[in-house]
Amino acid sequence: MTDASIAEDPVQLRMMLRSPCVSICEIDDPTGFCRGCWRTPDEIAAWPTMDQGGRLEVLNRLAQRRGAKSLTDPGRGPMPGAADAAS
């Protein structure tokens, strides 16, 4: 599924717009990103009040940060060492 078709698929869109949190919540000091979901603290704090467009913008930035080819591509996944934080 391409990113363009995601916007046309309401079920997929609703799934994408849920929080990208993966329950590995630790800010990486060098990058300032969450080791689990790749969001900044400001993006995490603003997420609950963001509209659909704002959330899509963040999801696009997260895909870039993860080195993903699309919104649904996991790319590199959580940062190295993030699994240790979840233990």
N, C-alpha and C positions, 0 to 999 in steps of 0.2 A: 504494500500500500504506500503510495507516495504522500508527501506532506499535503499536496493540493487536494487529494481525495479525502484526507482526514477531515478537512473542514466541511466536506460534503456528507460525511458519515456521522450522524448525531450521536450514535452509541460510542464510536471510537473517540469522538471529541469529548464527550462527558468523561470517559475514562482518562484521557490525557489531561483534563483540567483539574482532576483531583490533585491533591498535594503530591509533589514529586519526592516527598520524604520517604526514605527507606529504613528509618529507625536506626541510623548510624549518625548520631548528632554530635559532631566534634568539628570545631573550626580549625582549619589548617592555617597556622600562623603565617607561613611564607606567602600563601596565595590569598588568604582571607575567605576561602570557600569552605563550605561544609564538606567534610571528607566523604559523606554518604551521597548527598544529592547534588553537590556542586553549586548550591545557592550561596549568596552572600547573606550575612545576618540581616541586612536591610530587606532583601528579597524574601527571606523567611518571615520576618515580622509583618511585611506588607501583604503577603499572600492571601490571608483570610478576607481582606477587604478589596482585593484587586478584581476588576471586571474581567470578562472573558478575553478581551484584547490584551490586557496587561499580562494575564497569565500566559497567553500564547507567546508574547514577546519574551518573557522569562524562559519558557520552555525552549524557544529557539536559541537563546543565549546558553542554556545548559547543554544543549546538543553540541554547540560549538566548543564549549569548555571540555566536554567528554571526548571530543574528537569523533563525534557520531556523524553518519552520513545523512540522517534524517531524524525527525522527532522521536520515532519509535526505535531507532537503532540505539542499543545501550552504549555503543562506543567503548571507552575504557572501563565503564562501570565505576563503582566507588574507587576512591583514591587508594593507592597502596597503603597498607596499614590500617585501613578503615575497619576491616573485620575484627581487628584486635580491640578496637574501641567498643564494638558491640558485645564483646564477651563479658 
